Amino acid sequence: MPDFTPNRIAFRKLHDRGCFVIPNPWDIGTARYLRHLGFQALATTSSGLAFSRGLPDTAVPLEAVLTHIAEIVTAVDLPVNADFESGYAHQPESVAENVRLCVETGVAGLSIEDATGDRRTPLYDLPVAVERTAAARTAIGASGSGVLLTARAECYLVGHPEPLKESIRRLQAYAEAGADVLYAPGPRDREDIKAIVSELSPKPVNVLMSSNTGLRVADLAELGVRRISVGSALARAAWSAFIRAAKAIADEGAFTGFDGSIPFADLNDFFRQTIKDRW
């Protein structure tokens, strides 16, 4: 059985100081190319995976998700953080069992959301959300793996009327329940990001950059952000190019969508070399 300890130790050290980007591949090929570009860690994307299966986000069953996570882990010799959605369960004890299964894939970290998936009540009540975070923490502790637990407050994404205030309140509670990293996806404003980092210090904060807000990595580092992920953005960028090219053929009979594409030989040679490097 592979020894995942070195990657888990390396992942924890990345959170000690500075700022790093943890991009989100959606298959083995994209994971290997991101490694080639020099990124120090990767994270899975639930929506990127779902779109590749012809499904909406959150619709991929747990068994398929675990298989996908294990594929990404074994494809690259890098720490991998699992986008583990809401733990694929409602009850804390079931979340704990699923977290145990996720740890067994070899991940260096995983995230748990507080979104219910129900539009009428989009967030778990805070006491329940805290119990679910604590259950994940207990499962990781029992594994002795050293896997990092990221807790996500989904307030911005579900349209909470006071997303900043509620995100901070929830993330402080999740920190007390044992979360190692805190994450409120959605804020785009410098002041909101700065407030989140300040209120949650000294815990490391993850920020989502899924569109071009004008902020650069250096700007986020200056604000005190420790980790930057891009969620589904890379997958959507790939889908955007595919859709433009396909629509040009379907609507205009034109092949203009292929302009600027990377040559076949370049990609083929890259993947040929990755096979040589591995074997």
PABALUM-360053 format. One record per residue: x, y, z of N, C-alpha, C in turn; residue in one letter. Coordinates in steps of 0.02 Angstrom, whole numbers, padded with zeros to 5 digits, always signed. Each point is the difference from the previous one (the first is absolute). Example, Ala and Ser with C-alpha at 12.3 -4.5 7.8 and 13.67 -1.06 7.14 Angstrom:
// PABALUM-360053
+00660-00284+00390-00045+00059+00000+00045+00060+00000A
-00018+00053-00036+00042+00059+00003-00039+00055+00037S
//
This chain:
// PABALUM-360053
+00043-00060+00000-00043+00060+00000+00044+00062+00000M
-00016+00050-00041+00042+00060-00003+00003+00036+00067P
+00055+00033+00012+00008+00040+00060-00017+00072-00016D
-00057+00024+00026-00023+00068-00014+00027+00051+00050F
+00038-00023+00048+00023+00044+00054+00040+00060-00026T
+00048-00010-00045+00040+00058-00023-00044+00056-00030P
-00048-00018-00041-00043+00050-00030-00044+00035+00052N
-00021-00038+00050-00041+00030+00052+00041+00048+00043R
+00061-00018+00014+00044+00046+00037+00015+00063-00041I
+00014-00010-00064+00014+00057-00044-00060+00047-00004A
-00060-00029-00003-00061+00040-00005-00010+00043+00063F
+00012-00031+00057-00007+00037+00062+00049+00058+00003R
+00062-00012-00023+00051+00053+00002-00018+00058-00046K
-00034-00014-00056-00021+00054-00045-00046+00049+00036L
-00035-00022+00051-00047+00042+00036+00031+00038+00058H
+00064-00009+00011+00034+00032+00057+00012+00074-00012D
+00015+00018-00062+00017+00071-00015-00007+00012-00075R
-00001+00063-00019-00003+00018-00071-00068-00012-00030G
-00002-00003-00067-00062-00008-00038+00014-00044-00059C
-00045-00049-00014+00010-00044-00057-00066-00012-00036F
+00005-00015-00064-00058-00016-00042-00008-00076-00003V
-00062-00023+00010-00014-00071-00003-00053-00010-00054I
+00020-00006-00064-00048-00003-00056-00037-00066-00001P
-00055+00000-00039-00047-00056+00002-00005-00037-00066N
+00036-00055-00009-00008-00041-00060-00064-00041+00004P
-00023-00027-00056-00061-00040+00001+00012-00070-00029W
+00063-00014-00020+00016-00068-00022+00076-00010+00006D
+00023-00059-00018+00071-00016+00007+00043+00045-00043I
-00021+00012-00063+00040+00040-00045+00010+00071+00025G
-00054+00031+00023+00006+00069+00025+00041+00002+00065T
-00006-00052+00041+00040-00003+00061+00074-00003-00016A
+00018-00041-00050+00071-00007-00017+00027+00063-00033R
-00042+00036-00037+00025+00061-00030+00010+00055+00053Y
-00043+00003+00048+00008+00048+00055+00063-00014+00040L
+00013-00064+00010+00063-00018+00034+00060+00023-00042R
-00004-00009-00065+00053+00021-00046+00013+00075+00005H
-00052+00039+00014+00007+00073+00005+00031+00022+00066L
+00009-00047+00046+00036+00015+00061-00043+00014+00061G
-00065-00011-00004-00042+00011+00059+00019-00051+00054F
-00004+00021+00063+00025-00041+00055-00053-00047+00028Q
-00064+00012-00016-00055-00042+00024-00059+00011-00047A
-00046-00048+00000-00059+00003-00042-00062-00014+00042L
-00058+00020-00027-00063-00015+00033-00050-00024-00052A
-00040-00049+00017-00051-00023-00046-00056+00052-00003T
-00042-00006-00051-00058+00044-00008-00062-00042-00012T
-00047+00004+00046-00061-00041-00007-00037+00017-00064S
-00005+00065-00016-00037+00019-00060+00038-00018-00064S
+00066+00009+00001+00039-00020-00058-00008-00074-00016G
+00001-00041+00053-00012-00072-00009-00071-00012-00027L
-00049+00033+00031-00069-00011-00020-00011+00017-00073A
+00025+00057-00022-00009+00021-00069+00031-00051-00049F
+00057-00029+00020+00033-00049-00044-00041-00064-00005S
-00045-00011+00048-00044-00059-00001-00069+00016-00027R
-00009+00062-00024-00066+00019-00026-00051+00010+00055G
+00023+00021+00059-00044+00009+00057+00007+00069+00029L
-00051+00025+00036+00008+00063+00037+00041-00011+00063P
+00025+00053+00028+00038-00004+00062-00042-00033+00054D
+00032-00038+00043-00027-00038+00057-00036-00064-00021T
-00003-00016-00065-00039-00058-00022+00042-00063-00009A
+00066+00004+00008+00043-00059-00007-00004-00040+00065V
-00014-00065-00005-00006-00040+00062+00067-00009+00035P
-00004-00013+00064+00060-00004+00043+00052-00049-00026L
-00021-00059-00021+00049-00050-00022+00041+00025-00060E
-00034+00033-00047+00035+00028-00058+00046+00057+00020A
-00021+00040+00049+00042+00055+00024+00063-00027+00032V
-00006-00051+00042+00058-00029+00032+00049-00030-00051L
-00027-00032-00051+00042-00028-00053+00038+00056-00036T
-00036+00055-00014+00031+00057-00034+00055+00031+00043H
-00013+00010+00064+00050+00029+00044+00063-00043+00002I
-00010-00066+00006+00057-00046+00002+00039+00003-00065A
-00033+00008-00057+00034+00007-00065+00045+00061-00001E
-00025+00056+00025+00039+00062+00000+00059-00008+00047I
-00011-00029+00058+00054-00010+00049+00056-00042-00029V
-00017-00054-00034+00051-00045-00027+00031+00026-00065T
-00033+00049-00032+00025+00025-00064+00059+00047+00009A
+00004+00033+00058+00052+00050+00010+00032-00010+00068V
+00064+00012+00004+00035-00004+00064-00002+00068+00033D
-00061+00021+00017-00012+00065+00032-00054-00009+00053L
-00002+00043+00049-00057-00001+00046-00064+00018-00037P
-00053-00036+00016-00066+00013-00032-00051+00012+00055V
-00038+00054-00009-00056+00015+00045-00064-00020-00035N
-00044-00035+00035-00062-00023-00030-00056+00050+00013A
-00033+00021-00053-00063+00037+00006-00053-00053+00017D
-00014-00006+00065-00043-00054+00022-00072+00024+00014F
-00017+00055-00033-00067+00029+00004-00025+00001+00072E
-00060-00024+00014-00027+00002+00068+00010-00066+00036S
+00050-00038-00022+00013-00064+00032-00043-00057-00026G
-00042+00015-00050-00043-00051-00031-00046-00034+00051Y
-00020+00039+00051-00045-00026+00051-00025+00059+00041A
-00055-00010+00035-00028+00052+00043+00021-00010+00073H
-00006-00061+00024+00014-00012+00071+00075+00000+00014Q
+00021+00028+00057+00071+00003+00016+00036-00068-00002P
-00033-00052+00025+00032-00066+00001+00012-00026-00071E
-00045+00016-00046+00009-00021-00069+00054+00041-00035S
+00003+00065+00017+00054+00041-00025+00067-00028+00022V
+00004-00020+00063+00063-00029+00027+00020-00062-00039A
-00047-00044-00015+00016-00061-00036+00024+00016-00071E
-00032+00047-00033+00021+00018-00068+00068+00035+00000N
+00013+00040+00051+00066+00031+00006+00053-00053+00009V
-00015-00052+00038+00047-00055+00008+00018-00031-00068R
-00050-00010-00042+00011-00028-00066+00041+00047-00043L
-00013+00065+00006+00038+00049-00039+00073+00000+00021C
+00013-00003+00064+00069-00002+00024+00037-00060-00030V
-00035-00055-00008+00032-00061-00026+00021+00007-00073E
-00025+00050-00036+00021+00010-00069+00071+00027-00005T
+00026+00027+00056+00068+00027+00001+00003+00075-00002G
-00057+00034+00008+00000+00072-00002+00042+00029+00057V
+00024+00062-00012+00036+00036+00052-00046+00047+00038A
-00058+00013-00029-00050+00043+00032-00068-00011-00031G
-00052+00023+00034-00067-00004-00027-00042+00057+00029L
-00051+00020-00037-00044+00055+00024-00071-00025+00009S
-00032+00028+00050-00070-00015+00015-00040+00065-00001I
-00055+00001-00037-00042+00059-00006-00057-00002+00051E
-00031+00059+00011-00059+00002+00043-00064+00012-00040D
+00003-00012-00066-00059+00006-00043-00041-00064+00003A
-00066+00007+00004-00045-00058+00005-00019-00028-00068T
+00002+00041-00052-00025-00020-00065-00075+00012-00008G
-00031+00027+00052-00072+00016+00000-00008+00076-00006D
-00030+00023-00055-00007+00072-00011-00042+00034+00053R
-00045-00036+00032-00042+00031+00052+00039+00015+00063R
+00046-00045+00018+00043+00010+00058+00071-00018-00022T
+00034+00047-00034+00063-00016-00035+00059-00015+00045P
-00002+00022+00064+00055-00013+00046-00024-00041+00059L
+00043-00046+00022-00015-00035+00062-00003+00050+00057Y
-00045-00010+00047+00001+00040+00061+00069-00006+00031D
+00024+00054+00030+00069+00001+00022+00017-00057+00048L
-00041-00016+00050+00018-00057+00044+00010-00065-00038P
-00042-00012-00050+00007-00061-00040+00063+00003-00042V
+00013+00058-00030+00060+00008-00042+00063-00010+00042A
-00001+00024+00061+00057-00010+00045+00009-00074+00016V
-00055-00035+00013+00004-00072+00014+00030-00037-00060E
-00019+00019-00059+00025-00033-00060+00075+00013-00008R
+00022+00061+00014+00071+00015-00003+00038-00039+00052T
-00027-00003+00060+00033-00037+00055+00003-00075-00017A
-00051-00026-00032+00000-00071-00019+00055-00014-00052A
+00008+00046-00048+00053-00008-00049+00068+00003+00034A
+00007+00046+00047+00063+00006+00038+00016-00064+00038R
-00051-00029+00032+00010-00062+00038+00021-00057-00045T
-00032-00005-00059+00017-00053-00047+00072+00006-00023A
+00021+00061-00015+00069+00011-00022+00048-00016+00056I
-00017+00021+00060+00043-00014+00057+00008-00074+00012G
-00055-00037-00007+00002-00072+00011+00043-00035-00052A
+00005+00029-00059+00040-00030-00054+00075+00007+00012S
+00019+00050+00041+00071+00012+00012+00037+00023-00062G
-00037+00027-00048+00029+00016-00065+00032+00069-00004S
-00022+00046+00042+00024+00068-00005-00031+00039-00057G
-00055-00025-00028-00035+00035-00054-00028+00065+00027V
+00006+00054-00040-00026+00065+00019-00075+00005-00014L
-00036+00028+00048-00072+00010-00009-00015+00073-00014L
-00031+00012-00058-00023+00067-00018-00075+00004+00010T
-00023+00051+00037-00071+00011+00010-00022+00058-00044A
-00055-00009-00036-00026+00050-00047-00066+00029+00025R
-00005+00066+00000-00063+00035+00013-00026+00025-00067A
-00058-00024-00021-00026+00013-00067-00046+00061-00004E
+00005+00044+00048-00047+00057+00006-00004+00042-00063C
+00057+00017-00029+00000+00041-00061-00034-00036-00058Y
+00013-00065-00005-00025-00037-00058-00074-00014+00003L
-00029-00001+00060-00072-00015+00006-00042+00064+00008V
+00032+00058-00003-00038+00063+00003-00021+00020+00070G
+00040-00016+00050-00017+00021+00069-00003+00076+00003H
-00048+00029+00037-00006+00074+00001+00060+00036+00031P
+00036-00033+00044+00060+00030+00031+00058-00049-00008E
+00024-00009-00061+00049-00054-00012+00066+00009+00038P
+00025+00061+00005+00064+00011+00034-00006-00016+00074L
-00049+00030+00033-00009-00011+00072-00013-00073+00016K
-00044-00031-00039-00018-00070+00014+00057-00047-00017E
+00038+00014-00053+00057-00043-00016+00051+00000+00057S
+00015+00060+00025+00048+00005+00055-00025-00037+00062I
-00064+00010+00017-00029-00034+00058+00005-00076-00007R
-00017-00025-00058+00001-00072-00010+00072-00027-00001R
+00044+00034-00035+00068-00025-00005+00036+00001+00068L
-00015+00049+00042+00028+00000+00067-00023-00061+00039Q
-00063-00017-00008-00027-00060+00034+00032-00063-00028A
+00012-00003-00065+00030-00059-00030+00073-00007+00022Y
+00033+00056+00009+00069-00003+00026+00001-00030+00069A
-00047+00019+00042-00004-00028+00067-00017-00074-00001E
-00035-00021-00053-00018-00071-00007+00056-00042-00029A
+00056+00032-00019+00058-00038-00023+00022+00010-00071G
-00031+00047-00036+00022+00012-00069+00070+00031-00001A
+00042-00024-00047+00068+00026-00007+00004+00061-00045D
-00043+00001-00052-00001+00052-00051-00072+00024-00006V
-00009+00066-00012-00066+00029-00003-00012+00032-00068L
-00061-00008-00026-00012+00016-00070-00072+00025-00008Y
-00007+00062-00024-00065+00029-00017+00001+00018-00073A
-00018-00047-00045+00001+00016-00071-00050+00055-00017P
+00020+00046-00044-00047+00050-00023+00020+00072+00004G
+00033+00024+00054+00016+00071+00003+00049+00021-00055P
-00015+00058-00031+00042+00025-00053+00031+00067+00018R
-00025+00030+00054+00021+00066+00021+00061-00005+00047D
+00049+00043-00011+00060+00001+00042-00017+00005+00074R
-00047+00044+00016-00016+00012+00071-00031-00061+00033E
-00043-00035-00037-00030-00061+00028+00054-00053+00012D
+00044-00009-00049+00053-00050+00008+00045+00019+00058I
+00018+00063+00004+00043+00023+00055-00033-00011+00068K
-00065+00013+00004-00036-00010+00063-00001-00073+00020A
-00012-00044-00048-00002-00072+00014+00067-00023+00026I
+00053+00019-00034+00067-00021+00021+00015+00027+00070V
-00016+00063+00013+00014+00031+00064-00038-00033+00057S
-00064-00012-00011-00043-00028+00053+00016-00073+00015E
+00028-00035-00048+00012-00072+00009+00073-00015+00017L
+00042+00050+00001+00071-00009+00017+00006-00032+00069S
+00047-00047+00011+00055-00018-00045-00014-00060-00046P
-00063-00021-00004-00015-00057-00043+00011+00020-00074K
+00028-00046-00040+00009+00015-00072-00068+00004-00035P
-00005+00048-00046-00062+00012-00037+00010-00016-00073V
-00048-00037-00029-00002-00015-00071-00048+00049-00033N
+00019+00025-00058-00043+00045-00039-00011-00030-00069V
-00061+00008-00026-00017-00025-00067+00006+00057-00050L
+00039-00012-00053+00004+00046-00057-00027-00037-00062M
-00064+00008-00013-00031-00036-00056-00016+00045-00059S
+00020+00064+00005-00008+00047-00056+00054+00053+00007S
+00008+00040-00052+00052+00051+00001-00026+00062+00035N
+00015+00008+00064-00023+00057+00039+00049+00058-00002T
+00057-00011-00032+00053+00050+00000+00051-00012+00054G
-00017-00043+00048+00048-00018+00053+00049-00052-00027L
+00063+00007+00018+00052-00048-00018+00023-00037+00062R
+00040-00052-00010+00025-00039+00056+00035+00045+00050V
+00041+00046-00024+00037+00045+00044-00047+00043+00042A
-00056+00021-00028-00049+00040+00037-00030-00040+00057D
-00018-00062-00015-00031-00043+00051+00051-00018+00054L
+00062-00010-00019+00052-00013+00049+00008+00060+00047A
-00004+00060-00029+00006+00061+00041-00058+00006+00049E
-00058-00026-00018-00058+00001+00044+00003-00054+00054L
+00049-00044-00004+00009-00052+00050-00030-00067-00017G
-00024-00007-00062-00028-00064-00021+00055-00052-00003V
-00014-00059+00024+00050-00053+00000-00005-00045-00061R
-00062-00014-00022-00011-00049-00053-00052+00026-00049R
+00014-00009-00066-00045+00024-00052-00020-00059-00044I
-00065-00012-00006-00024-00051-00046-00042+00033-00054S
-00012-00037-00054-00037+00028-00057-00064-00038-00014V
-00016-00050+00040-00063-00036-00007-00010-00028-00070G
-00058+00015-00029-00017-00027-00066+00028+00043-00057S
+00038+00053+00016+00017+00050-00051+00042-00029-00057A
+00049-00042+00015+00040-00029-00054-00042-00047-00043L
-00044-00039+00032-00044-00044-00039-00047+00042-00043A
-00026+00055+00027-00045+00042-00040+00037+00035-00057R
+00063+00017+00012+00039+00030-00054+00008-00049-00057A
+00013-00064+00017+00006-00051-00052-00067-00011-00036A
-00055-00003+00039-00066-00007-00030-00016+00059-00045W
+00021+00060+00020-00014+00060-00040+00032-00005-00069S
+00063-00022-00002+00035-00007-00064-00033-00054-00042A
-00019-00055+00031-00034-00055-00036-00066+00023-00029F
-00040+00035+00041-00066+00023-00023+00006+00050-00057I
+00047+00047+00005+00010+00049-00053+00018-00034-00066R
+00046-00048+00004+00022-00035-00061-00056-00042-00030A
-00036-00036+00043-00054-00043-00024-00057+00041-00029A
-00017+00056+00033-00055+00043-00025+00019+00032-00067K
+00064+00016-00009+00020+00029-00064-00011-00049-00057A
+00013-00064+00014-00011-00051-00051-00075-00009-00012I
-00038-00006+00055-00072-00014-00006-00038+00059-00030A
+00017+00061+00018-00039+00058-00019+00024+00033-00065D
+00067-00004-00011+00029+00037-00056+00036-00045-00051E
+00009-00063+00018+00039-00044-00043+00073+00021-00002G
+00023+00034+00053+00068+00027+00002+00041-00036+00053A
+00065+00001-00011+00046-00033+00046+00045+00051+00036F
-00026+00061+00006+00039+00054+00031+00013-00013+00074T
-00040-00042+00031+00010-00015+00070+00064-00037+00015G
+00031-00026-00053+00063-00037+00010+00061+00046-00001F
-00011+00063-00018+00056+00047-00003+00033+00006+00069D
+00066-00003+00000+00037+00008+00062+00005-00063+00042G
-00028-00055-00024+00003-00063+00038+00072-00025+00005S
+00015-00031+00056+00066-00031+00008+00006-00057-00051I
+00056-00006-00033+00008-00053-00050-00006-00070+00030P
-00027-00046-00040-00007-00069+00021+00067-00028+00024F
+00053+00013-00037+00065-00028+00016+00025+00023+00068A
-00015+00062+00018+00022+00025+00065-00033-00038+00058D
-00065-00009-00006-00035-00037+00053+00021-00073+00001L
+00004-00029-00059+00017-00071-00004+00070-00012+00028N
+00047+00044-00017+00068-00007+00025+00002+00009+00076D
-00040+00047+00025-00001+00011+00072-00022-00063+00036F
-00055-00031-00022-00025-00059+00034+00045-00061-00012F
+00033-00003-00058+00048-00053-00011+00057+00006+00051R
+00022+00062+00012+00054+00011+00048-00022-00016+00071Q
-00063+00014+00018-00022-00016+00068+00002-00075+00012T
-00015-00039-00053+00003-00073+00008+00073-00022+00011I
+00046+00029-00038+00070-00017+00009+00025+00019+00070K
-00022+00058+00024+00022+00023+00066-00026-00045+00055D
-00059-00028-00009-00030-00042+00052+00029-00070-00001R
+00022-00023-00059+00022-00069-00005+00073-00006-00018W
//
